[in-house]
Amino acid sequence: MISKAILHYQIIRGIIDNGFASSVKTLSDIFKTDEEQVINALHELQRYHGVVLHPNEPKIWVIHPFSLAPTNFYVQSDKGQWWGNCAWCSLGIAALLKENVKITTTIGAETKQIEINIINGEIQEKNYFIHFPIPMKNAWDNVIYTCSNMLIFENVEQIESWALRHYIPQGDIQPVEKIWTFSKKWYREHLNPAWSKWTVEEAKQIFMEFELDGKIWNLDGSKERF
């Protein structure tokens, strides 16, 4: 039986090293088992919210913080290039890599392109904000949609206008530098062979530590693991 933690580690390690996710065939070679066992393990990891597979095949679509399909967040370092699912995930990739990183995105997923550079562990462009419109307790109802809405903006007024224009509720707004610090703790175990998802109580404690509160961050009534 393939453990969720080791499978998760091997997938993320492969993405960092190669820029793409390992196939079922490659994973079966790594674990020296048949492809059916790998497929079963992938579905078990998906039920654990550790991976998102394509709807009609056992192919990896998302394993946070990485997307294996194009997104509005392109992350580059000297070692490679990756897509982040959202602003938060892109910072999570930087946290995992622990090296200088450039994130290229657009304001509100519209026309104005910007860069966010992390050099020696510090964000250089500090005057941006991340908008979180979807309550975290509902994040996994449609996690692709949730991630696609966590975007970068220049100011609060811009977010208000964007939310009205696209008929998307205005949620919580946080400075990018704060979410960078938060991401370093949130994603610190994602490249650990002994990884496990945060429990709801652990997630609540981390949110509290970084003063992430209000209805967007309220996890009361959530399932066992965030």
C-alpha positions as CSV (number, residue, x, y, z in Angstrom):
1,M,0.0,0.0,0.0
2,I,1.3,3.4,-1.0
3,S,1.1,6.0,1.9
4,K,-0.6,9.3,1.2
5,A,2.4,11.2,2.6
6,I,5.0,9.5,0.5
7,L,2.9,9.7,-2.6
8,H,2.3,13.4,-2.0
9,Y,6.1,13.9,-1.4
10,Q,7.1,12.1,-4.6
11,I,4.6,14.1,-6.7
12,I,5.7,17.5,-5.4
13,R,9.4,16.5,-5.6
14,G,8.9,15.6,-9.2
15,I,7.2,18.8,-10.0
16,I,10.0,20.9,-8.5
17,D,12.7,18.9,-10.2
18,N,11.0,18.5,-13.6
19,G,8.4,21.2,-14.0
20,F,5.5,18.8,-14.4
21,A,3.8,16.0,-12.5
22,S,4.8,12.4,-12.8
23,S,2.5,10.1,-14.8
24,V,0.9,7.0,-13.3
25,K,3.4,4.9,-15.2
26,T,6.3,6.9,-13.7
27,L,4.8,6.6,-10.2
28,S,4.3,2.9,-10.6
29,D,8.0,2.6,-11.5
30,I,9.0,4.7,-8.5
31,F,6.9,2.6,-6.1
32,K,7.7,-0.7,-7.8
33,T,4.0,-1.5,-8.0
34,D,1.3,-1.8,-10.7
35,E,-0.5,1.1,-12.1
36,E,-3.8,0.1,-10.5
37,Q,-2.3,0.5,-7.1
38,V,-1.0,4.0,-8.0
39,I,-4.5,5.0,-9.4
40,N,-6.1,3.8,-6.2
41,A,-3.6,5.7,-4.1
42,L,-4.2,8.9,-6.1
43,H,-7.9,8.7,-5.6
44,E,-7.4,8.1,-1.9
45,L,-5.1,11.2,-1.8
46,Q,-7.8,13.2,-3.6
47,R,-10.4,12.2,-1.0
48,Y,-8.0,13.5,1.6
49,H,-7.8,16.8,-0.3
50,G,-4.1,16.3,-1.0
51,V,-4.5,16.4,-4.8
52,V,-7.0,17.2,-7.5
53,L,-7.2,14.8,-10.5
54,H,-8.7,15.5,-13.9
55,P,-12.4,14.5,-13.8
56,N,-12.2,11.7,-16.3
57,E,-8.7,10.3,-15.8
58,P,-6.1,9.7,-13.0
59,K,-4.0,12.6,-14.1
60,I,-2.8,15.2,-11.6
61,W,-4.4,18.7,-12.2
62,V,-3.5,20.4,-8.9
63,I,-1.4,19.5,-5.9
64,H,-1.2,22.6,-3.8
65,P,0.6,24.9,-4.2
66,F,1.2,23.8,-7.8
67,S,-1.1,23.8,-10.8
68,L,-0.3,21.5,-13.7
69,A,-2.5,23.6,-16.0
70,P,-1.9,27.2,-17.0
71,T,-3.0,29.8,-14.5
72,N,-2.6,33.6,-14.0
73,F,0.5,33.0,-11.8
74,Y,3.8,32.1,-13.3
75,V,6.6,31.4,-10.9
76,Q,10.2,31.4,-12.0
77,S,13.5,30.7,-10.3
78,D,17.0,29.8,-11.5
79,K,15.9,26.1,-11.3
80,G,12.7,26.1,-13.2
81,Q,9.2,27.5,-13.9
82,W,5.8,26.5,-12.5
83,W,2.2,27.7,-12.3
84,G,0.7,28.6,-9.0
85,N,-3.0,28.1,-8.5
86,C,-3.5,31.6,-7.0
87,A,-1.6,34.4,-5.2
88,W,-1.4,32.4,-2.0
89,C,-0.2,29.3,-3.8
90,S,2.4,31.2,-5.7
91,L,3.9,32.5,-2.5
92,G,3.7,28.9,-1.2
93,I,5.8,27.7,-4.2
94,A,8.4,30.4,-3.2
95,A,8.3,29.1,0.4
96,L,9.0,25.5,-0.7
97,L,11.8,26.5,-3.0
98,K,13.6,28.7,-0.5
99,E,15.4,30.6,-3.3
100,N,15.0,33.8,-5.2
101,V,11.7,33.8,-7.1
102,K,9.8,36.0,-9.6
103,I,6.0,35.7,-9.8
104,T,4.4,37.2,-12.9
105,T,0.7,37.8,-12.8
106,T,-1.9,40.4,-13.7
107,I,-4.0,42.7,-11.5
108,G,-7.4,41.0,-11.0
109,A,-6.6,38.6,-13.8
110,E,-7.2,41.4,-16.3
111,T,-4.7,43.4,-18.4
112,K,-2.1,45.0,-16.2
113,Q,0.9,42.7,-15.8
114,I,3.1,42.9,-12.7
115,E,6.0,41.1,-11.1
116,I,6.5,40.2,-7.5
117,N,10.1,39.3,-6.6
118,I,11.2,37.5,-3.5
119,I,14.9,37.9,-2.9
120,N,16.8,36.5,0.0
121,G,13.4,35.6,1.6
122,E,12.0,39.1,1.4
123,I,9.2,40.4,-0.9
124,Q,10.5,43.4,-2.9
125,E,7.2,44.8,-4.0
126,K,5.3,45.2,-0.7
127,N,2.4,47.5,-1.8
128,Y,0.1,44.9,-3.2
129,F,-3.0,43.2,-1.7
130,I,-4.5,39.7,-2.0
131,H,-8.3,39.4,-2.2
132,F,-9.9,36.3,-0.6
133,P,-13.6,36.3,-1.7
134,I,-14.4,32.6,-0.9
135,P,-14.9,31.5,2.7
136,M,-12.3,29.0,3.7
137,K,-14.9,26.6,5.0
138,N,-16.2,26.4,1.4
139,A,-12.8,26.3,-0.3
140,W,-13.0,22.6,-1.2
141,D,-16.6,22.8,-2.6
142,N,-14.9,23.8,-5.8
143,V,-11.2,24.4,-5.1
144,I,-10.3,25.3,-8.6
145,Y,-12.8,28.2,-8.5
146,T,-11.7,29.2,-5.1
147,C,-8.1,29.4,-6.1
148,S,-8.8,31.2,-9.4
149,N,-10.3,34.1,-7.4
150,M,-7.4,34.7,-5.0
151,L,-5.9,37.5,-7.0
152,I,-3.5,40.4,-6.6
153,F,-4.6,44.1,-6.5
154,E,-3.0,47.5,-6.0
155,N,-5.5,48.9,-3.5
156,V,-8.9,48.4,-1.8
157,E,-10.8,50.6,-4.2
158,Q,-9.6,48.5,-7.1
159,I,-11.0,45.4,-5.4
160,E,-14.3,47.0,-4.7
161,S,-14.7,48.0,-8.4
162,W,-13.5,44.6,-9.6
163,A,-16.0,42.8,-7.3
164,L,-18.9,44.8,-8.6
165,R,-17.8,44.5,-12.3
166,H,-17.6,40.7,-12.1
167,Y,-20.4,40.1,-9.7
168,I,-18.1,38.4,-7.2
169,P,-18.6,39.1,-3.5
170,Q,-16.0,41.2,-1.8
171,G,-14.2,39.2,0.8
172,D,-11.1,39.6,3.0
173,I,-8.2,41.8,1.8
174,Q,-4.7,41.2,3.1
175,P,-1.3,42.8,2.4
176,V,0.9,40.6,0.2
177,E,3.8,40.7,2.7
178,K,1.6,39.3,5.5
179,I,0.4,36.4,3.3
180,W,4.0,35.7,2.3
181,T,4.9,35.3,6.0
182,F,1.8,33.2,6.5
183,S,2.5,31.0,3.5
184,K,6.0,30.1,4.8
185,K,4.3,28.5,7.8
186,W,1.3,27.1,6.0
187,Y,3.4,25.3,3.3
188,R,6.4,24.5,5.4
189,E,5.6,20.7,5.6
190,H,4.5,20.2,2.0
191,L,7.9,18.8,0.9
192,N,8.2,16.6,4.0
193,P,7.9,12.8,3.4
194,A,5.9,12.7,6.7
195,W,3.4,15.4,5.5
196,S,-0.2,15.4,6.6
197,K,-2.9,18.0,6.0
198,W,-3.6,20.5,8.8
199,T,-6.6,19.5,10.9
200,V,-9.3,22.1,11.2
201,E,-8.1,23.0,14.7
202,E,-4.5,23.4,13.5
203,A,-5.7,25.6,10.6
204,K,-7.7,27.7,13.1
205,Q,-4.6,28.2,15.2
206,I,-2.5,29.2,12.3
207,F,-5.1,31.7,11.1
208,M,-5.3,33.1,14.6
209,E,-1.5,33.4,14.8
210,F,-1.5,35.6,11.7
211,E,-4.7,37.5,12.7
212,L,-6.7,36.1,9.8
213,D,-10.2,36.3,11.1
214,G,-13.8,37.3,10.1
215,K,-16.2,35.3,8.0
216,I,-13.7,34.4,5.3
217,W,-11.4,32.6,7.7
218,N,-14.0,31.1,10.0
219,L,-13.8,27.3,9.9
220,D,-16.5,26.4,12.4
221,G,-18.5,23.5,11.0
222,S,-15.8,22.4,8.6
223,K,-14.8,18.8,8.2
224,E,-12.0,17.0,10.0
225,R,-9.2,18.4,7.8
226,F,-8.9,21.7,6.0
